[in-house]
Amino acid sequence: MSKAFVKESELDEELPPAVAPEAPLAKNYITPAGYARLKAELKQLVEAERPAVVRTVAWAASNGDRSENGDYLYGKKRLREIDRRVRFLIKRLEGATVVDNAGRDDEQVFFGACVTVRASGGAARTLTIVGADEVDPARGRVSWHSPVAKALLKTRTGDVVRLQTPGGAEQLEILDVHYPPID
């Protein structure tokens, strides 16, 4: 018999309970400043932005016909976007491991390091290894998951590493490693 013609209550009885555990969250290393930014964004969404949109939607719903009410339709869409972002932020914050390496006195590259490198025949540039939620290429901040960060991790000042790029292999010489506070 096709399941299409079975009552929902009968269908529920036939299904075994879910026993598969949830997949563990992947490591989410983050700096203290990055964690604070995510918390501030969550607070802003929950305490300010969402209540304002809810008031607008309630006002628009009280005006009558909702099918052609732009404020109502846009407000509901914006509420879904806010709720999606809130769920995302909550999951990211729950799985976050805050790593504060500021002031560390080490020449080896780890999470939170500010690394000055020079490509063969190129100018020196500084990269800071941060969490995936803090990436900012314009400020030289790269994720610890990125290929360049993976190539640099656990190396020391004076080492030369090989980085495979789409344009071909590149040699990077590590000129300096320090651990400043990351804002």
Disulfide bonds with the S-S distance in Angstrom:
none
